Amino acid sequence: MRKIIYIFCILAGWWQLQIANAQLSTTIFNGQVPVKISQLKQVEDSVHLVMDIDLTNVSVQTDRSLMLTPVLISSKGREMRMKSILLNGGQRHKAFWREVELNGWEREAKASYYDVIRLDAESRKVFRYRQSAVYETWMRDAQMNLEVDLCGCAGHVRQVDMEKVANRVVLEGAKEYRALPNVTYIRPEVEEVKSRSEQSDVFLDFPAARTEINPSFGNNPRELAKIEQIINDIRTDKNLTVTHVTITGYASPEGDVSFNNRLSQGRAEALRNYLSMRAGIPSHLYRIGYGGEDWQGLAALVQRSYIEPKGTILSIINYYDPVGRKDRLRALNGGRTYQQILYQLYPQLRRVVARIDYNAKNFNVEEARQIIKTHPRQLSLNEMFLVANSYPEGSKEFKEVFETAVKIFPDDPVANLNAAASALLEKDTARAERYLQKARQGAAEYYNNLGVLEMMKGNFKRAGNLFKRASEDNLEAARHNIEELRKKEDADKLLRN
């Protein structure tokens, strides 16, 4: 197959490298106080902390205080404490400032506390904390904790906890990197002759042991109108040419096998004769076949029915010859089960299957853009591919064509590969994964698109291996994606180190 590879950049917003601590949210003090870190970042010789503390629902007794102290702690135990926030109950707040004034501790209080807050209706809101400190190299792997100190004043037991609120400091030079992976498509082969077919079961009513068609008998008016309409729609479509009409008759399996074979053939011939006079298709285009007793059809009907014992019936059909089957079915359950089969299932087996084979003409792109809206089955995969690429890359129309293609050709490996690429453009990993399971495995484009899927799922090591495998076939998109992974790894190192 001659391949034409189409490469498209996935929108940068598909996924973002998650920078440590960016908009990290947690709760402290038994879940009463939500904390959101907006910034914990090194800038030159300083480290800057910005966090929002929601005081809406915090509960502190009137004679107690709650002190929150940001503490930066390294993996080796070094720490740096920042100014504390003191949250006082009503009585404790008065006592605190009385003690400060009596002892002249105003300067010490200002140096120790970022703010001192009385917990009342006015202060119960989101409080923004901003603080900077001198940056030192040991802080490269430090995490930010909040020391939560519920005082032991007024005879209460002191409670001190240390709760993590951020994983690490974002170092200067560590920037968000948005990966831009490329997906790939395969241009399908040209279909020189576009052969198509339509098939319909025709359930005609015949008098017992007869093959003549009475157009007004039983359900025949509806069934005959159905098959005539199908043939007429194909015959009158200027884009289609009928090549054959194959008619196969079937019989229900009661009575003699040879008689049922003749009966099924006779009924097929009867429908052929009827259609050759009514449907406008020359008689030499008809092909006749007979299926005789339709045991396979009976098994399918039993499987879908409520007739019991279903397992026993299916075993009889599968493991005995036709004569043995009939005898055992008639004897089953004292004949009661057979009566159900005879009246509920056998009538559905007395049918004729008509298949109309036809060829569709070849279309140029402009014609195909119209045909895909009304009769997409008349197009080949190659024609659909050209239609898709007549629209802007990644547009709604572009993606809709690949979805239509995989619906019309659900088992085609190229259609599934291209539909997977289109699904990846829409960030639909579940749909992409489903299509890739039926895609053309072994192709470089397959490994590349599977790598993009794994990259989107965060499986970067597996993605890298898949891109490497795809690049061995000189696929430019895979080499690009390998470089994107390298850039991501470099960005991660800045965040980690």
N, C-alpha and C positions, 0 to 999 in steps of 0.2 A: 504494500500500500504506500503510495506517495504521500508523505506527511507534510502538511503546512502548519507550522506552529504559530499560534497567536498568543501573545503575551500581554497581560494587563496587570497594572499595579492595583492591588487591593487598597481600598481607602485606608488612610493612615489611622483613622479612628477605630479600626476593627478591634485592636487591642492596644493597650498602653503598658509600657514597662512600669510596674508599680514602684514608685520611689518610696524608700523607707520613711515611715512616719507621716507621709503626705495625707492630711485629713484623716489621721488615725483617730478612731473614736473608741472609748471604753467607759466603764463606770467604776466608781470607787465608793468606799464607805457603805458596804453592803448593798450596792446598787442604787443608793439614793442620789449620787452625784455624777451625772454624765460629764465626761471630760473629752474634749476634742482638741488634738494637737494640730494646729494649722501650719506651724513651722518649727523645726528644730534643725538649724542649719549653720554650718561654718561659713563665715564671710571674712576673708583675710585673717586677722588675728583675734576674731571674736566668734562666739557661738551665741546664736539668737534663738530664744524660745518665745513662741506665741501660742497661747492655748485659751480655750473658752471653757469656763466652769459653770455649769448650770446649777444654780442654787434654788431652783423653784421648789423642790420637794425635800430639801435637806432638813432633818429633824435633830435639833440639839436642845437639851433641857436648859431651862432659863438660867441655872446656876453653873453651867459648864461652857467650855469653849472647845472648838475644833480647829486645829492648826494644820494647814496643808503646806508642805515644803517640797519643792522640786529638788531632786537629788540625782546628779549625773554619776553613774557608777560604772567603772570599767570591768572587764572580765577578770582582771587581777585584783579587784577590790578597791582600787583608788576611787575617790569620790570628791565631788564638788557640790556644795549646797548653795542654793539660790535663796533669795528672800522669801519669807513665809507669808502666807495669807492667814489671818486670824479671824475666825468666825465665832462670834460670841452670842450666847443667849442673853436675854434682856438684863437680868440681874448681874451676870458675870461681866457684861460690857461696862456697866456703871462702876463696878468694883475695880476693873482693870484701869480705867482712866483716873479714878481716884488715887490708886496706888502709884501710877505714873507721875501725877501732879505732886503728890506728897513727897516723893523721893527725887524729883527732878530728873526723871528718866526719859524726857522727851527725845533727846538726841539718840539715846540707845534704842528706843522704840522705833524711831525713823530708820535707823541703820539695820534693824533686825527684821522689820516687817515691810512687805510690799504694800499691804493695806490691812487695816483693822475694820471689820464690818460687823455691825449689829444686825443679827438676823431678825428682820421684821418684814412686813408686807412690802415695803418699798425696796428692800434689798434682795428680795427673792426673784431673781432674774439671772440672765446669763452675764457672767462677769468675765471680762477679757484681761488676761495676764500677759504682760510683755516684759521680758527681762533679758539682759545680755551679760555675758561674762567673758573673761579672757580665755581664748582657746589654747589648749595644750595638746601635744601629740597623743597622749594616752587616751584622749577622748575619742579616738578614731573608731574604737569598737565599743564605746560606752552606750548604755541604755538609760533612758530617763524614767525615774521612778517618782512617785509622789508619796512622801511620808505622811501618814494620816495619824495625827496625835490628838486623841480625845482626852482632855486633861483629867487629872485625878483630884481636882478641886472640890471643895464642899463635901469632903468625905467620900467621894466616888473613887472607884478603882481606875487607874490610868490604863488606857488602851492605845497601843502604838502598832501600826501596820505599815508595811512598805508595799506599794502596789505599782506594777509596771504600767506606764502609759505610752511609751514609745520605744521602738526597737533599737534605734541608733541615730547618730547625728548624720545628716546629709552633708557630705564633704563638698567643699568648693570645687567646681569642675565636674561634679556628678550631675548630669543632665538627663532629663527624660528622653528616652530614645523610642521613636515610633517606627517599628519595623515595616518595611514595604515589600512583602513577598510577592512574587509573580506566579500566577496560575497559567496553565497551558492547555491548549485545545488541539485536537487532531482533525484535520479536514477529511471527511469520509470519502471513500472511493465513489467514482461516478457510476451510477446504475444505468447501464446502457439500455436495458429493457426493463421497464418498471411494471412487473407483473403483480397484480393484486387479485383478491378474491373476496366475495361475500358469500356467506353460508347461512342457510335458514332451515330449521326443521318445519316440515309441513305435516300437520296432523289431520289427514283426510279421513272421512268416515266412509266406509264401504259396507254394503250389505254382506252378510256372512259368506265367506269363501268366494267373494266376487272381486274383480279387479277394475270394473268399469267405473269411471268417475261420473257421479251425478252432481253437477254444480250447485244444485239446490238442496242436497241431502245433508242433514245434520249441521256440523260446523264448516262444511265445505265452502260456502260463500265467503266467510271471513278468511279462511286459510288460503284459498286460491287468490283472493284479492291481495293478501300479504305478499305472496311470492311474485305475483304479477307486478306489483308496485316496485319491488326491489329490482326486477329485471328491467322494467321500463325506465327507472331512474338511471341505470347504468347505460342502457341502450341509447337513450336520448341525450346523454351528456356528450357534447362535441369533443371533450378532452379524452374520452375513453373509447376503447374498441373491445368488444366481447370476443374472446377467443374460444371458450368452451362453456358449456353448461353440463355439469355432471350430476346425474340424478341417481340416488341409491335408495332402494326400498328396504324396509325392515318389517319383520313380523314378530308378533308375540309368541313365546315358546309353548303354545299348547297344540296338541295334535301331532301329525307326522312331520318329521324334519324335511323330507324331500318335498312334501306339499307346501310347507312354509317357505322353502326356498323359491319354488315356482311362484307362490303367491307374492313374495316380496319383489321378485323381478317383474311380474305382471303389473303390479301397482306402480313401479317406477316407469315402466313403458307407458302406462296410462297417463301419468303426469307429463311425460315427454310429448305424447301425442296432443294432449290438451294445450300445452304451452306453445308448441310449434305452430298451432293454428291461431293462438291468441296473443302471444307475446312478441311476435315480429322477429324472431330469431330463426334463421334457416335450420332445417332439421339435421343437416350434416354437422352442425356444431354441438349436437347433443351427444353425451356419453352415458351409457346405462350400466349400472352395477346393482348387485343385490347383496344385502348383508344377512339375509336369512333370519334365523331366530336371534334376537338381540339380547343375549345373556349379559353382555357387558353393560348395556343400558339398564337391564333389570338390577344388576348389582348396585349401580349408582343410585337408582331409585330407592332400593331397600335401605341403603346407607342414609339417605335423607329422610326416610319415612319413620313413622312411629310403630310400625308393625314389629311384633316380637314373636319368637326369639330371634332378634336380628343377627346375632353371631352365628347361630345355627344355620340360618338361611344362607348367609354368605359363605359358610364353610361348604355347604352342599353345592353351591354354584361353583366354587373354586376347585373342589377336589373330586367331582364326579363327572362322568361323561353325560351328554344330553339326556339319554334314556334314564340313567340313574338319578339325574337331577329331578326329572319330572316325577318319577315314582316317589322319591323321598319328600319332595315338596307337597305332593298330594296327600301323603300319609302323616305329615307333620301336625302334631297337636290335634289328632283326630279329624283332620281335614279343615278345621276352622281357620288356620293360618292361610291355607291355600285359597280359601274363598276370599279372604282379604286381598291377597296378591292378584287373584283373577279379576276382581272387579275394580280395585283401586289402582293397580300398577300396570297390568297388561294393556289396557287401552292406550296408555302413553307410549307403548313400544310399537304400536302399529302406525308407523310414520314413514315419510319419504324425506330424505335430506337432499336439498338442492344447493349446489355450489356453483356460483357464477365466476368464472375466471376472466379477467380482462387486463388489458394493458393501458397505462396512462401515458399521455404524451409528455415530452420533455418541455420544461418551462424556462424562460429567461427570468432574471431576478425580478423585474417589474411584475410579470405575470404571477410569479411565485408569491410575491408579497400579498397579492389579493387572494390567491388560492388557499394560502395557509389559514386565512380567516374563515373560510367556508368548507373546504374539502382538504384538510391537511394530509389525509391518507394518500392523496394523489401525488404528493411530493416525495422525492427521495431524500435521504439524509444529507446528501451533498447539496441539494437545492435548498434545504432548510438552513444549512450552514452558511451558504451564500446570502440568504435572506437576513440571517442574524448579523452578518458583517456588513450589511448595507445600512445598519443603524449605528449610532454612536456607541463606542465601546462602553459596556457596563450600563447602558440605558435600560429602561423598563422593557422596551420592545426587544432589545438584544437578548435579555435574559428570558423573556417569555417564549422566544423561538426555541431555545434549548429545552425548556420545560415541555413544550409541545412535542418536540422530537422524541423525547424519552417516553412520553405517553403513547405515541404512535408506534414506537419501536422499543418496547419495555425491556427486551432481553438483548438488545444490541450493545456490545461492549463499548463501541465508540460513542454511541448516543449517551450511554451512562457516564462515560468519562467526561464528556463535554458538559453534561448536566451537573456533574459534581463540581466542575470548575465554576459554572454559573452560580451554584448554590454557595460556594465559598465566597464569591463576590458579595453575596447577600448576608454573609456571616452566619449562615444556617449550617452549623456543623453536623447536626443530626441528619439532615437531608443529604448533605455531601457524603457522609459516611455510608449511608444506605446506597447511594449510587455507585460509590467506589467499590462496593462489594461485588457489583456486577460489571465493573468497568474492564477495559482491556488491560489485564494485569500482565506485567512483564515489559510494557512499554515505558520509555523514559518519562513520558508525560504522566503516566500513572504514578510512578514513584515521586515525581515532583509534586503533584497535587496531593498525594497522601502525606508528603512532607509538610505542605502548607497546612493541612488539616491538623497534623500532630503539633505543629508550631502554634496554631490557634488554641489548641487544648493545653498548651504549656509543656508539652513533652519535647523539649528542645534537643536533647541528645538523640532521641529517635528521629526527629526531623532532620538533624544533621546527617545521620547515616543514610536516610532516604535521598536527600539532596545529592550526597556524594555518589550514590548509586546512579541517580539520573544524570549526573554530570559526566559519567563515564561514556555516555552516548552523545557527548558534545552538545547537551541541551543548555543553551545560554541562560534560560530562566533558572535552572538549577544552580549554575555558578553564581548568578546574582543572589539567590537565596542563601547560599553558603556565606557570601559576604555580609548579608544582613544579619545572620546569626553571629558572625564574628564581631560585628559592631555592637550587637546586644551584649555579648560576653564582656567586651571592653567596658561598656557602660556599667555592667554589674560589678566589675572589679572596683571601679571608682566608688560605688556605693558601699561595697563590703570592706574596703581597706581604709 
